[in-house]
């Protein structure tokens, strides 16, 4: 039975689904990051496998397009020795009118053990978690504008890898925050892990004012936003979720909020630059920065496999 307080945790406080960062205690996040660290070496072996999910079936249900996230989840599951089924949503029964819950019921009848879900509607993974069998675990791979918890966790792993400690950091999250599930999840994670200075940087139309209630500093000037920052997280401009009235043009956005070497020079000398991908070069970030010494964008992708392995192994080991 799902907890009324937090549907992600069982009565012992153990993780059984990963639906959102919001509401998870620091101990749970730290446990995931520590476990991910133990999986990093798996990718360096000749045989990149451990038997932790042998005999388990993981269904990737991506109702929205994704390459990076779906692929890293697939690699993570296979490295854990799971059987992975990628459902072709465009040709699936949902495209023929079957309801989401009917689809889930039928897949559960095929002895599914885990659903990795990306969906355009906020809350879809919660709905699935409420209606699937008790032994089935659900991981949110991005839902609407709501959350992208594994992206936030790999971002936290990246920050901890390069900065060691969260307690003294200044982190700037820059760009289209109002449409970004990554930004929302990152901010919850950064807050939970004790980052003292979190800045949301962007134009007024793309930064929700209510972030101040979470202790986030809202900044509408790029120079002020990145000044003395230890970490700069650039966000993709969410063109598919944006009305034209929210932004004059991509060129104007880059002029004011795109990260160039000149703007990065205002941050700390050892600052790192992150991006969840895919990158729009010349829109939110200049190539000179994306490919420069401060960029840790490619390590983020590598760390993402270990983090997703950690999440899968942890929830698979816990009972509802």
Order of alpha helices (4+ residues) and beta strands (2+ residues): alpha-beta-alpha-beta-alpha-beta-alpha-beta-alpha-beta-alpha-beta-beta-alpha-beta-alpha-alpha-beta-alpha-alpha
